[in-house]
């Protein structure tokens, strides 16, 4: 059995996060602000940083994580078909 303490997990750009049935990708915008971009399959507005298609924005990734502490990293891989 492996115990994972999610309170200490670090986020970095490119990480995939999950909250309930929603998925997000940690991305850094052109203005050096960090976002949680919606990548939920079959959801409208995915893969966009337009208003309403992302969660949170902060210039400090630690503060973004602290504010959105209900999101947790998941194992993910990119599949191109």
N, C-alpha and C positions, 0 to 999 in steps of 0.2 A: 504494500500500500504506500502511496506517495501523498504527502500532505503539501499543498501549495498555499502559501500565504499571499493572497492577492493584494493585501494592503501594501506590500513592498514592491509590486511589479513595476518596472520602469516602462514607459512608453517612448517610442521613437518613430519618426516618419516611416511609413510603410507598414506599421503594425495594423493587424485586423482586430477589431474589437466587436463585442456582442453585448446587447442589452435586450433581453426578451427574445423577440423574433427579428430584431433589427441588427444590421451589421454596418460597421463604419470603418473607414480607412483613415489613419492618422496622416494628414498631409500638411505641408508647409507652403503657404501662399507666397506670391511674389513680394509681398510687403513684410516677409519674415514672421507672419502670424500663423499660428497652428489652428487647424480645423479638424473636425470629425466628419469626413465626407460620406454621405449615404451610399452604400454599395449593396443594399438589401436586394436580393434577386426578385425580379418581377414587381418591383416597386417603381412608381413614377418618380421622376426627378433624380434618379440615381446618377452617379458619376458627374456631379455638377457642384460647384461652389456658389451657385446663384442663391439668392435669398430663399429660405425655406427648404433647401436641399442639403443642408449641413447642420451639424449641431456644434455649438460653441465656437468661440474665436478668442484667442489670447496670444500675446507675444511671448508667453512663458509656458512651455509644455507642462511643467510641474503644476502650475496653477490650473491649467485646463483639465488635467487629470484629477486634481483635488476637487474641482467644481463638478465634474462628471464622474464621480466615483462609482456610479452604478454600472459603468461600462467596464468590461474585463477583456484582456487579451485572449485570443483563441489561436489554435494552430491552424494555419491556412497555407494554401499553395496556389500559385497562378496556373491556370489551365487555359491554353490557347488552342482553339479548335479551328 
